[in-house]
Amino acid sequence: MDIGNTIKEIRKKKGLKQNELAEKSQMTQAYLSKIENNSKEPTIGSLKSIAESLNVPLPILFFHAMTVEDVEPEKRDAFKIIIPSLKGMVETFI
């Protein structure tokens, strides 16, 4: 799961600077930076706050962060085929 890059990608698509999202999410910019760089694992509370601030449902945030490593080995080929289309459809809601 690549939650940090997913948050960063959505933040940028929404036109928010890192300090703006941090403020809206009631956390420091340093903490958000560590989350976005995958050097700090966020708490579920932090993720909820970030998702709310981005106006993205938390399950969508998790789905968008999925990588092939998150899928059982025997299902990875199918995942690689369908995930681009699914993520594209989900992005219309982001």
DSSP file (Angstrom, degrees, kcal/mol; ACC not computed):
  #  RESIDUE AA STRUCTURE BP1 BP2  ACC     N-H-->O    O-->H-N    N-H-->O    O-->H-N    TCO  KAPPA ALPHA  PHI   PSI    X-CA   Y-CA   Z-CA
    1    1 A M              0   0    0      0, 0.0     2,-0.4     0, 0.0    65,-0.2   0.000 360.0 360.0 360.0 133.7    0.0    0.0    0.0
    2    2 A D     >  +     0   0    0     63,-3.0     4,-1.6     1,-0.2     5,-0.1  -0.587 360.0 153.7-116.9  67.4    1.4    3.4   -1.0
    3    3 A I  H  >  +     0   0    0     -2,-0.4     4,-2.4     1,-0.2     5,-0.2   0.856  67.7  56.8 -67.0 -37.2   -0.8    5.7    1.2
    4    4 A G  H  > S+     0   0    0      1,-0.2     4,-2.3     2,-0.2    -1,-0.2   0.949 110.0  41.7 -62.5 -51.3    1.8    8.5    1.3
    5    5 A N  H  > S+     0   0    0      1,-0.2     4,-2.7     2,-0.2    -1,-0.2   0.844 112.8  56.2 -65.9 -32.4    2.1    9.0   -2.4
    6    6 A T  H  X S+     0   0    0     -4,-1.6     4,-2.5     2,-0.2     5,-0.2   0.933 108.4  46.6 -64.0 -45.4   -1.6    8.6   -2.8
    7    7 A I  H  X S+     0   0    0     -4,-2.4     4,-2.8     2,-0.2    -2,-0.2   0.932 113.9  48.6 -60.4 -46.4   -2.3   11.4   -0.3
    8    8 A K  H  X S+     0   0    0     -4,-2.3     4,-2.4     1,-0.2    -2,-0.2   0.922 111.6  49.5 -60.8 -45.1    0.3   13.6   -2.1
    9    9 A E  H  X S+     0   0    0     -4,-2.7     4,-2.1     2,-0.2    -1,-0.2   0.921 114.1  44.0 -61.5 -46.3   -1.1   12.9   -5.5
   10   10 A I  H  X S+     0   0    0     -4,-2.5     4,-1.9     2,-0.2    -1,-0.2   0.906 111.6  54.3 -67.1 -41.1   -4.7   13.7   -4.4
   11   11 A R  H  <>S+     0   0    0     -4,-2.8     5,-2.4    -5,-0.2     4,-0.3   0.928 110.7  46.0 -57.3 -46.0   -3.6   16.8   -2.5
   12   12 A K  H ><5S+     0   0    0     -4,-2.4     3,-1.4     1,-0.2    -1,-0.2   0.893 109.8  53.5 -66.5 -39.9   -1.8   18.2   -5.6
   13   13 A K  H 3<5S+     0   0    0     -4,-2.1    -1,-0.2     1,-0.3    -2,-0.2   0.823 108.0  51.9 -63.2 -30.0   -4.8   17.4   -7.9
   14   14 A K  T 3<5S-     0   0    0     -4,-1.9    -1,-0.3    -5,-0.1    -2,-0.2   0.486 116.8-117.5 -84.5  -3.1   -7.0   19.4   -5.4
   15   15 A G  T < 5 +     0   0    0     -3,-1.4     2,-0.4    -4,-0.3    -3,-0.2   0.755  65.0 144.1  75.4  24.7   -4.6   22.3   -5.7
   16   16 A L      < -     0   0    0     -5,-2.4    -1,-0.3    -6,-0.2     2,-0.2  -0.780  45.3-135.4 -99.1 140.5   -3.6   22.2   -2.0
   17   17 A K     >  -     0   0    0     -2,-0.4     4,-2.3     1,-0.1     3,-0.3  -0.550  29.9-109.8 -82.9 158.6   -0.2   23.0   -0.7
   18   18 A Q  H  > S+     0   0    0      1,-0.2     4,-2.4     2,-0.2     5,-0.2   0.893 119.1  51.1 -58.5 -41.7    1.2   20.7    1.9
   19   19 A N  H  > S+     0   0    0      1,-0.2     4,-2.1     2,-0.2    -1,-0.2   0.835 108.6  53.2 -67.1 -30.3    0.9   23.3    4.7
   20   20 A E  H  > S+     0   0    0     -3,-0.3     4,-2.5     2,-0.2    -2,-0.2   0.926 111.3  44.3 -69.3 -44.7   -2.7   23.9    3.7
   21   21 A L  H  X S+     0   0    0     -4,-2.3     4,-2.2     2,-0.2    -2,-0.2   0.906 112.2  53.3 -65.9 -40.1   -3.7   20.3    4.0
   22   22 A A  H  <>S+     0   0    0     -4,-2.4     5,-2.5    -5,-0.2     4,-0.3   0.930 110.9  46.3 -59.3 -45.5   -1.7   19.9    7.2
   23   23 A E  H ><5S+     0   0    0     -4,-2.1     3,-1.2     1,-0.2    -2,-0.2   0.929 113.1  48.3 -63.7 -45.8   -3.6   22.9    8.7
   24   24 A K  H 3<5S+     0   0    0     -4,-2.5    -1,-0.2     1,-0.3    -2,-0.2   0.833 114.0  47.8 -62.8 -31.8   -7.0   21.6    7.5
   25   25 A S  T 3<5S-     0   0    0     -4,-2.2    -1,-0.3    -5,-0.2    -2,-0.2   0.404 113.0-120.5 -90.9   1.8   -6.1   18.1    8.9
   26   26 A Q  T < 5S+     0   0    0     -3,-1.2     2,-0.3    -4,-0.3    -3,-0.2   0.929  74.7 108.0  58.2  51.0   -5.0   19.6   12.2
   27   27 A M  S   <S-     0   0    0     -5,-2.5    -1,-0.2    -6,-0.1    -2,-0.1  -0.932  73.9 -89.1-144.3 168.5   -1.5   18.3   12.1
   28   28 A T     >  -     0   0    0     -2,-0.3     4,-2.2     1,-0.1     5,-0.2  -0.451  29.0-124.0 -79.4 155.3    2.0   19.8   11.5
   29   29 A Q  H  > S+     0   0    0      1,-0.2     4,-2.7     2,-0.2     5,-0.2   0.872 113.0  57.7 -63.9 -35.8    3.4   20.1    8.0
   30   30 A A  H  > S+     0   0    0      2,-0.2     4,-1.9     1,-0.2    -1,-0.2   0.911 107.2  47.1 -61.1 -42.6    6.4   18.1    9.2
   31   31 A Y  H  > S+     0   0    0      2,-0.2     4,-1.9     1,-0.2    -2,-0.2   0.925 113.3  47.8 -65.7 -44.9    4.1   15.2   10.2
   32   32 A L  H  X S+     0   0    0     -4,-2.2     4,-3.0     1,-0.2     5,-0.2   0.891 109.2  54.7 -62.7 -39.5    2.2   15.3    6.9
   33   33 A S  H  X S+     0   0    0     -4,-2.7     4,-1.8     1,-0.2    -1,-0.2   0.911 107.6  49.2 -60.0 -43.0    5.5   15.4    5.0
   34   34 A K  H  <>S+     0   0    0     -4,-1.9     5,-2.5     2,-0.2     6,-1.3   0.876 111.9  49.2 -65.3 -36.8    6.7   12.3    6.7
   35   35 A I  H ><5S+     0   0    0     -4,-1.9     3,-1.8     4,-0.2    -2,-0.2   0.949 111.2  48.9 -65.2 -48.5    3.3   10.6    5.9
   36   36 A E  H 3<5S+     0   0    0     -4,-3.0    -2,-0.2     1,-0.3    -1,-0.2   0.801 112.0  48.9 -63.2 -29.0    3.6   11.6    2.2
   37   37 A N  T 3<5S-     0   0    0     -4,-1.8    -1,-0.3    -5,-0.2    -2,-0.2   0.324 111.5-121.9 -91.9   7.6    7.1   10.4    2.0
   38   38 A N  T < 5S+     0   0    0     -3,-1.8    -3,-0.2     2,-0.2    -2,-0.1   0.766  82.9 116.1  57.2  28.6    6.1    7.0    3.6
   39   39 A S  S   <S+     0   0    0     -5,-2.5     2,-0.4     1,-0.2    -4,-0.2   0.502  73.6  44.6-100.1  -6.0    8.6    7.6    6.4
   40   40 A K  S    S-     0   0    0     -6,-1.3    -1,-0.2    -5,-0.1    -2,-0.2  -0.992  78.7-136.4-137.6 128.0    5.9    7.7    9.0
   41   41 A E        -     0   0    0     -2,-0.4    -6,-0.1    -3,-0.1     2,-0.0  -0.746  29.8-134.5 -84.2 119.9    2.9    5.3    9.3
   42   42 A P        -     0   0    0      0, 0.0     2,-0.1     0, 0.0    -1,-0.0  -0.336  13.5-115.3 -74.7 154.7   -0.1    7.5   10.0
   43   43 A T     >  -     0   0    0      1,-0.1     4,-2.2    -2,-0.0     5,-0.2  -0.407  29.3-110.2 -76.7 163.2   -2.7    6.6   12.6
   44   44 A I  H  > S+     0   0    0      1,-0.2     4,-2.4     2,-0.2     5,-0.2   0.858 121.4  56.1 -63.7 -33.9   -6.2    5.8   11.5
   45   45 A G  H  > S+     0   0    0      2,-0.2     4,-2.2     1,-0.2    -1,-0.2   0.904 107.0  48.3 -63.3 -41.7   -7.3    9.0   13.1
   46   46 A S  H  > S+     0   0    0      2,-0.2     4,-2.6     1,-0.2    -2,-0.2   0.908 111.4  50.1 -64.7 -41.8   -4.8   11.0   11.0
   47   47 A L  H  X S+     0   0    0     -4,-2.2     4,-2.8     2,-0.2    -2,-0.2   0.893 109.4  51.1 -64.7 -39.4   -6.0    9.2    7.9
   48   48 A K  H  X S+     0   0    0     -4,-2.4     4,-2.6     2,-0.2    -1,-0.2   0.929 111.6  47.8 -61.9 -44.3   -9.6   10.0    8.6
   49   49 A S  H  X S+     0   0    0     -4,-2.2     4,-2.4     2,-0.2    -2,-0.2   0.909 113.3  47.1 -63.6 -43.1   -8.7   13.7    9.1
   50   50 A I  H  X S+     0   0    0     -4,-2.6     4,-2.1     2,-0.2    -2,-0.2   0.935 112.4  49.7 -63.9 -46.8   -6.7   13.8    5.9
   51   51 A A  H  X>S+     0   0    0     -4,-2.8     5,-2.7     1,-0.2     4,-0.6   0.916 112.2  47.7 -59.6 -44.5   -9.5   12.0    3.9
   52   52 A E  H ><5S+     0   0    0     -4,-2.6     3,-0.8     1,-0.2    -1,-0.2   0.917 111.2  50.9 -62.4 -42.9  -12.1   14.4    5.3
   53   53 A S  H 3<5S+     0   0    0     -4,-2.4    -1,-0.2     1,-0.3    -2,-0.2   0.822 113.4  45.1 -65.6 -30.8   -9.9   17.4    4.5
   54   54 A L  H 3<5S-     0   0    0     -4,-2.1    -1,-0.3     2,-0.2    -2,-0.2   0.513 110.6-125.2 -86.6  -5.9   -9.4   16.1    0.9
   55   55 A N  T <<5 +     0   0    0     -3,-0.8    -3,-0.2    -4,-0.6    -2,-0.1   0.909  68.7 130.1  59.2  44.3  -13.1   15.4    0.7
   56   56 A V      < -     0   0    0     -5,-2.7    -1,-0.2    -6,-0.1    -2,-0.2  -0.997  65.2-112.3-127.8 127.8  -12.4   11.8   -0.2
   57   57 A P    >>  -     0   0    0      0, 0.0     4,-1.9     0, 0.0     3,-0.7  -0.345  27.5-123.3 -58.7 139.2  -14.0    8.8    1.5
   58   58 A L  H 3> S+     0   0    0      1,-0.3     4,-2.4     2,-0.2     5,-0.2   0.875 110.2  55.1 -55.4 -42.6  -11.5    6.9    3.5
   59   59 A P  H 3> S+     0   0    0      0, 0.0     4,-2.7     0, 0.0    -1,-0.3   0.873 107.1  51.4 -60.1 -33.9  -12.2    3.6    1.7
   60   60 A I  H <> S+     0   0    0     -3,-0.7     4,-2.8     2,-0.2    -2,-0.2   0.892 107.8  52.3 -67.6 -39.2  -11.5    5.3   -1.6
   61   61 A L  H  X S+     0   0    0     -4,-1.9     4,-1.2     2,-0.2    -1,-0.2   0.932 112.4  45.4 -60.7 -46.2   -8.2    6.6   -0.2
   62   62 A F  H  X S+     0   0    0     -4,-2.4     4,-0.6     2,-0.2     3,-0.4   0.926 113.2  50.0 -63.3 -45.1   -7.2    3.0    0.8
   63   63 A F  H >< S+     0   0    0     -4,-2.7     3,-1.5     1,-0.2    -2,-0.2   0.935 109.7  50.3 -59.5 -46.4   -8.4    1.6   -2.6
   64   64 A H  H 3< S+     0   0    0     -4,-2.8    -1,-0.2     1,-0.3    -2,-0.2   0.771 107.5  55.6 -64.6 -25.1   -6.4    4.2   -4.5
   65   65 A A  H 3< S+     0   0    0     -4,-1.2   -63,-3.0    -3,-0.4    -1,-0.3   0.531  81.3 119.6 -85.5  -6.9   -3.3    3.4   -2.4
   66   66 A M    <<  -     0   0    0     -3,-1.5     2,-0.3    -4,-0.6    -3,-0.0  -0.297  42.5-170.2 -62.5 141.2   -3.4   -0.4   -3.3
   67   67 A T    >   -     0   0    0      1,-0.0     3,-1.9     0, 0.0     4,-0.3  -0.800  40.6 -99.0-123.3 169.9   -0.4   -1.8   -5.0
   68   68 A V  G >  S+     0   0    0      1,-0.3     3,-1.4    -2,-0.3    11,-0.1   0.795 120.4  64.9 -60.2 -28.7    0.2   -5.2   -6.6
   69   69 A E  G 3  S+     0   0    0      1,-0.3    -1,-0.3     7,-0.0    -3,-0.0   0.691  92.9  62.8 -68.3 -17.7    2.0   -6.3   -3.5
   70   70 A D  G <  S+     0   0    0     -3,-1.9     2,-0.3     2,-0.1    -1,-0.3   0.540  93.0  80.3 -81.7  -7.6   -1.3   -6.0   -1.6
   71   71 A V  S <  S-     0   0    0     -3,-1.4     5,-0.1    -4,-0.3     0, 0.0  -0.763  94.5 -97.0-105.6 145.5   -2.9   -8.7   -3.7
   72   72 A E    >>  -     0   0    0     -2,-0.3     3,-2.4     1,-0.1     4,-0.5  -0.311  39.5-115.4 -57.0 140.0   -2.6  -12.4   -3.3
   73   73 A P  G >4 S+     0   0    0      0, 0.0     3,-1.1     0, 0.0     4,-0.4   0.829 113.9  54.8 -50.7 -39.4    0.1  -13.7   -5.7
   74   74 A E  G 34 S+     0   0    0      1,-0.2     4,-0.2     2,-0.1    -2,-0.1   0.622 111.5  45.8 -73.7  -9.5   -2.4  -15.8   -7.7
   75   75 A K  G <> S+     0   0    0     -3,-2.4     4,-2.1     1,-0.1    -1,-0.2   0.373  84.9  94.5-109.0   2.0   -4.6  -12.8   -8.3
   76   76 A R  H <X S+     0   0    0     -3,-1.1     4,-2.6    -4,-0.5     5,-0.2   0.862  79.7  54.9 -67.5 -37.3   -1.8  -10.3   -9.3
   77   77 A D  H  > S+     0   0    0     -4,-0.4     4,-1.3     1,-0.2    -1,-0.2   0.936 111.7  44.7 -62.7 -44.1   -2.1  -10.7  -13.0
   78   78 A A  H  > S+     0   0    0      1,-0.2     4,-2.4     2,-0.2     5,-0.3   0.905 111.7  53.9 -64.2 -40.8   -5.8   -9.9  -13.0
   79   79 A F  H  X S+     0   0    0     -4,-2.1     4,-2.7     1,-0.2    -2,-0.2   0.923 105.8  52.6 -59.0 -45.6   -5.2   -7.0  -10.6
   80   80 A K  H  < S+     0   0    0     -4,-2.6    -1,-0.2     1,-0.2    -2,-0.2   0.830 111.9  47.2 -61.1 -31.7   -2.6   -5.6  -13.0
   81   81 A I  H  < S+     0   0    0     -4,-1.3     4,-0.4    -3,-0.2    -1,-0.2   0.912 121.5  31.5 -76.6 -43.5   -5.1   -5.8  -15.9
   82   82 A I  H  X S+     0   0    0     -4,-2.4     4,-2.3     1,-0.2     3,-0.2   0.723  99.3  78.4 -92.1 -21.0   -8.1   -4.2  -14.1
   83   83 A I  H  X S+     0   0    0     -4,-2.7     4,-3.0    -5,-0.3     5,-0.3   0.868  89.1  55.6 -63.7 -38.3   -6.6   -1.7  -11.7
   84   84 A P  H  > S+     0   0    0      0, 0.0     4,-1.9     0, 0.0    -1,-0.2   0.934 112.7  43.2 -59.5 -42.2   -5.9    1.1  -14.2
   85   85 A S  H  > S+     0   0    0     -4,-0.4     4,-2.3    -3,-0.2    -2,-0.2   0.926 115.7  48.0 -67.1 -44.2   -9.5    1.1  -15.3
   86   86 A L  H  X S+     0   0    0     -4,-2.3     4,-2.5     1,-0.2     5,-0.2   0.925 112.3  47.9 -63.6 -44.5  -10.8    0.9  -11.8
   87   87 A K  H  X S+     0   0    0     -4,-3.0     4,-2.2     1,-0.2    -1,-0.2   0.877 110.1  54.2 -64.6 -36.0   -8.5    3.7  -10.5
   88   88 A G  H  X S+     0   0    0     -4,-1.9     4,-0.7    -5,-0.3    -1,-0.2   0.919 110.0  46.0 -62.0 -43.8   -9.5    5.8  -13.5
   89   89 A M  H >< S+     0   0    0     -4,-2.3     3,-0.9     1,-0.2     4,-0.4   0.910 112.3  50.8 -65.4 -41.6  -13.2    5.4  -12.6
   90   90 A V  H >X S+     0   0    0     -4,-2.5     3,-2.0     1,-0.2     4,-0.6   0.869 100.7  63.7 -64.8 -36.0  -12.5    6.2   -8.9
   91   91 A E  H >< S+     0   0    0     -4,-2.2     3,-0.6     1,-0.3    -1,-0.2   0.763  89.3  67.8 -61.8 -24.1  -10.6    9.3   -9.8
   92   92 A T  T << S+     0   0    0     -3,-0.9    -1,-0.3    -4,-0.7    -2,-0.2   0.752 102.0  47.9 -67.2 -20.2  -13.8   10.8  -11.3
   93   93 A F  T <4        0   0    0     -3,-2.0    -1,-0.2    -4,-0.4    -2,-0.2   0.580 360.0 360.0 -92.0 -12.8  -15.1   10.9   -7.7
   94   94 A I    <<        0   0    0     -3,-0.6    -1,-0.2    -4,-0.6    -2,-0.2   0.430 360.0 360.0 -88.0 360.0  -11.9   12.5   -6.3
